[in-house]
């Protein structure tokens, strides 16, 4: 898991037809099996408890802690004015091994 020493290795990379970059970001590190299968299952279970926001057509989002809003989109739901709406699920709902 995260507490174990990570074995860094070269990632297998496939770039899609629309990719316009020049390769991988400098300093990128990849660790195969960074989390165990049990940890993965635990995280998937936590995420399945929702709620998911589907305000962006390209992805669903779920927030923990302070909510970050991308303000370049003119989507009212992504820019709530009330402070209480700017807080996601409590961080404590994440598995303890994932927290600092």
Backbone as JSON, one array per atom type, in Angstrom:
{
  "sequence": "XXXXXXXXXXXXXXXXXXXXXXXXXXXXXXXXXXXXXXXXXXXXXXXXXXXXXXXXXXXXXXXXXXXXXXXXXXXXXXXXXXXXXXXXXXXXXXXXXXXX",
  "N": [[0.81, -1.19, 0.0], [0.27, 2.36, 0.37], [1.96, 2.92, 2.46], [3.99, 1.14, 2.17], [7.25, 0.63, 0.73], [7.64, 2.03, -2.42], [8.11, 0.57, -5.59], [9.58, 1.99, -8.16], [8.99, 2.2, -11.64], [9.3, 2.09, -15.24], [6.57, 3.44, -16.99], [4.06, 1.87, -19.06], [3.08, 3.36, -21.94], [0.51, 4.72, -23.92], [-0.37, 6.93, -26.36], [-3.22, 8.75, -27.29], [-4.93, 9.43, -30.43], [-5.58, 12.12, -30.55], [-3.81, 13.38, -28.89], [-1.68, 16.04, -28.11], [0.65, 16.65, -26.9], [4.16, 16.52, -25.92], [5.2, 14.19, -24.91], [5.8, 12.45, -21.81], [5.28, 14.11, -18.63], [8.06, 15.78, -17.16], [9.79, 14.23, -14.52], [7.79, 12.47, -13.82], [6.7, 9.69, -12.0], [6.12, 6.22, -11.76], [4.44, 3.57, -10.23], [3.86, 0.28, -10.28], [1.11, -1.55, -9.08], [0.61, 0.16, -6.85], [-1.32, 0.5, -4.9], [-2.83, -2.06, -2.94], [-4.92, -4.87, -3.93], [-6.97, -5.16, -2.05], [-6.99, -2.59, -0.87], [-7.71, -1.08, -3.09], [-10.31, -2.06, -3.56], [-11.53, -1.19, -1.19], [-11.38, 1.61, -1.51], [-12.91, 1.95, -3.85], [-15.39, 1.13, -2.86], [-15.89, 3.2, -0.99], [-16.06, 5.4, -2.73], [-18.29, 4.65, -4.2], [-20.36, 5.23, -2.55], [-21.16, 7.74, -3.13], [-21.96, 11.31, -3.14], [-22.18, 11.83, -6.7], [-21.22, 14.39, -8.94], [-22.4, 15.53, -11.99], [-21.94, 17.7, -13.66], [-20.19, 18.44, -15.66], [-19.84, 17.48, -18.98], [-17.81, 15.78, -19.74], [-16.88, 14.31, -17.58], [-17.55, 12.76, -14.38], [-17.67, 13.99, -11.05], [-16.42, 13.87, -7.69], [-16.14, 15.2, -4.53], [-13.92, 15.67, -1.75], [-13.35, 17.19, 1.35], [-12.31, 20.57, 0.91], [-13.94, 22.07, -1.83], [-13.01, 22.32, -5.18], [-13.51, 24.55, -7.77], [-13.67, 24.76, -11.2], [-13.37, 27.62, -12.88], [-13.46, 28.49, -15.5], [-15.48, 27.53, -17.01], [-18.8, 28.32, -17.91], [-20.82, 27.39, -15.99], [-23.31, 27.36, -13.86], [-23.83, 25.62, -11.68], [-21.32, 24.83, -10.93], [-20.24, 26.91, -9.58], [-21.08, 27.76, -6.86], [-22.48, 30.18, -4.63], [-22.9, 30.11, -1.88], [-21.16, 29.45, 1.11], [-21.35, 26.99, 2.47], [-21.83, 25.2, 0.45], [-19.41, 24.79, -0.67], [-17.98, 22.76, 0.37], [-16.93, 19.47, 0.33], [-17.43, 15.92, 0.77], [-16.62, 14.72, 4.07], [-13.15, 14.41, 4.83], [-12.54, 12.32, 6.5], [-14.09, 10.23, 5.67], [-12.69, 8.92, 3.78], [-10.49, 6.09, 3.25], [-8.3, 5.37, 5.99], [-5.61, 4.88, 5.37], [-5.15, 6.44, 3.2], [-5.02, 9.04, 3.95], [-3.02, 11.9, 4.99]],
  "CA": [[0.0, 0.0, 0.0], [0.98, 3.63, 0.37], [2.99, 2.92, 3.48], [5.09, 0.28, 1.73], [8.2, 1.26, -0.2], [7.19, 1.89, -3.81], [9.12, 0.21, -6.59], [9.32, 2.83, -9.32], [9.34, 1.55, -12.9], [8.87, 2.83, -16.43], [5.17, 3.12, -17.34], [3.7, 1.55, -20.44], [2.32, 4.54, -22.34], [-0.11, 4.78, -25.24], [-0.97, 8.25, -26.56], [-4.36, 8.73, -28.2], [-4.77, 10.12, -31.7], [-5.75, 13.57, -30.37], [-2.8, 13.88, -27.97], [-0.87, 17.08, -28.74], [1.8, 16.91, -26.06], [5.46, 16.08, -26.43], [5.67, 13.07, -24.11], [5.4, 12.44, -20.41], [5.82, 15.23, -17.85], [9.34, 15.54, -16.5], [9.68, 13.87, -13.12], [6.73, 11.5, -13.58], [7.12, 8.39, -11.46], [5.05, 5.25, -11.84], [4.66, 2.38, -9.41], [2.88, -0.77, -10.54], [0.52, -2.07, -7.84], [0.83, 1.15, -5.8], [-2.24, 0.1, -3.84], [-3.15, -3.47, -3.01], [-6.29, -5.13, -4.4], [-7.89, -4.87, -0.93], [-7.09, -1.13, -0.75], [-8.48, -0.62, -4.25], [-11.7, -2.41, -3.3], [-12.0, -0.3, -0.13], [-11.55, 2.94, -2.09], [-14.06, 1.87, -4.76], [-16.59, 1.09, -2.01], [-16.1, 4.55, -0.45], [-16.5, 6.26, -3.82], [-19.62, 4.21, -4.63], [-21.36, 5.8, -1.64], [-21.57, 8.99, -3.75], [-22.71, 11.64, -4.35], [-21.41, 12.23, -7.87], [-21.7, 15.55, -9.68], [-22.26, 15.31, -13.42], [-22.12, 19.0, -14.3], [-19.34, 18.51, -16.84], [-20.19, 16.34, -19.83], [-16.67, 14.91, -19.96], [-16.52, 13.5, -16.41], [-18.27, 12.89, -13.12], [-16.75, 14.43, -10.01], [-16.78, 13.69, -6.3], [-15.21, 16.02, -3.77], [-13.68, 15.46, -0.33], [-12.71, 18.39, 1.87], [-12.64, 21.81, 0.19], [-14.31, 21.83, -3.22], [-12.35, 23.17, -6.18], [-14.38, 24.8, -8.91], [-13.03, 25.27, -12.4], [-14.2, 28.79, -13.17], [-13.45, 28.9, -16.9], [-16.74, 27.11, -17.61], [-19.94, 29.11, -17.47], [-21.78, 26.42, -15.48], [-23.72, 27.9, -12.58], [-23.73, 24.61, -10.64], [-19.92, 24.68, -10.52], [-19.8, 28.12, -8.92], [-22.07, 28.15, -5.85], [-22.11, 31.34, -3.84], [-22.98, 29.84, -0.45], [-19.94, 28.8, 1.61], [-21.59, 25.6, 2.86], [-21.81, 24.38, -0.76], [-18.04, 24.66, -1.13], [-17.35, 21.72, 1.16], [-17.3, 18.14, -0.12], [-17.56, 14.92, 1.82], [-15.53, 14.82, 5.05], [-11.96, 13.61, 4.53], [-12.55, 11.14, 7.35], [-14.79, 9.15, 4.98], [-11.71, 8.2, 2.97], [-9.74, 5.11, 4.05], [-7.26, 6.02, 6.79], [-4.3, 4.75, 4.73], [-5.04, 7.43, 2.14], [-4.88, 10.36, 4.56], [-1.65, 12.2, 5.43]],
  "C": [[0.86, 1.26, 0.0], [2.11, 3.65, 1.38], [4.21, 2.08, 3.07], [6.01, 1.05, 0.78], [7.75, 0.98, -1.63], [8.36, 1.52, -4.71], [8.79, 0.98, -7.87], [9.77, 2.09, -10.57], [8.85, 2.41, -14.06], [7.44, 2.45, -16.77], [5.06, 2.67, -18.78], [2.76, 2.65, -20.88], [1.78, 4.38, -23.76], [-0.76, 6.15, -25.37], [-2.09, 8.13, -27.58], [-4.1, 9.59, -29.43], [-4.86, 11.64, -31.56], [-4.71, 14.19, -29.44], [-1.88, 14.85, -28.7], [0.37, 17.42, -27.92], [3.08, 16.38, -26.67], [6.02, 14.93, -25.61], [5.16, 13.17, -22.69], [5.98, 13.64, -19.67], [7.15, 14.84, -17.19], [9.12, 15.23, -15.03], [8.57, 12.88, -12.81], [7.31, 10.2, -13.06], [5.91, 7.48, -11.45], [5.4, 4.05, -10.97], [3.52, 1.4, -9.68], [2.4, -1.3, -9.18], [0.77, -1.14, -6.65], [-0.09, 0.92, -4.61], [-2.54, -1.39, -4.02], [-4.57, -3.64, -3.56], [-7.31, -4.85, -3.3], [-8.08, -3.37, -0.76], [-7.91, -0.56, -1.9], [-9.97, -0.87, -4.03], [-12.3, -1.47, -2.25], [-12.27, 1.1, -0.68], [-12.74, 2.97, -3.04], [-15.37, 1.86, -3.96], [-16.91, 2.47, -1.45], [-16.65, 5.47, -1.55], [-17.92, 5.91, -4.29], [-20.73, 4.79, -3.76], [-21.79, 7.19, -2.07], [-21.36, 10.2, -2.88], [-21.78, 12.09, -5.48], [-22.04, 13.46, -8.5], [-21.41, 15.3, -11.16], [-22.46, 16.6, -14.2], [-21.28, 19.17, -15.55], [-19.6, 17.29, -17.69], [-19.04, 15.35, -19.99], [-16.31, 14.04, -18.76], [-17.48, 13.75, -15.24], [-17.25, 13.25, -12.06], [-17.32, 14.12, -8.64], [-15.71, 14.4, -5.48], [-15.13, 15.57, -2.31], [-12.96, 16.7, 0.17], [-13.18, 19.62, 1.09], [-12.88, 21.51, -1.28], [-13.6, 22.84, -4.12], [-13.28, 23.32, -7.37], [-13.59, 25.39, -10.06], [-13.9, 26.42, -12.91], [-14.16, 29.23, -14.62], [-14.7, 28.44, -17.64], [-17.86, 27.98, -17.07], [-21.06, 28.14, -17.06], [-22.11, 26.84, -14.06], [-23.52, 26.9, -11.44], [-22.3, 24.45, -10.13], [-19.42, 25.87, -9.72], [-20.82, 28.58, -7.88], [-21.58, 29.32, -5.01], [-22.1, 31.07, -2.35], [-21.79, 29.02, 0.01], [-20.16, 27.33, 1.95], [-21.59, 24.66, 1.65], [-20.4, 24.15, -1.28], [-17.26, 23.62, -0.33], [-17.86, 20.37, 0.67], [-17.51, 17.21, 1.05], [-16.41, 15.07, 2.81], [-14.36, 13.91, 4.65], [-11.94, 12.31, 5.32], [-13.3, 9.96, 6.72], [-13.87, 8.37, 4.05], [-11.01, 7.15, 3.85], [-8.56, 5.79, 4.76], [-5.88, 5.93, 6.14], [-4.07, 5.76, 3.63], [-4.79, 8.84, 2.68], [-3.44, 10.6, 5.01], [-1.45, 11.94, 6.91]]
}
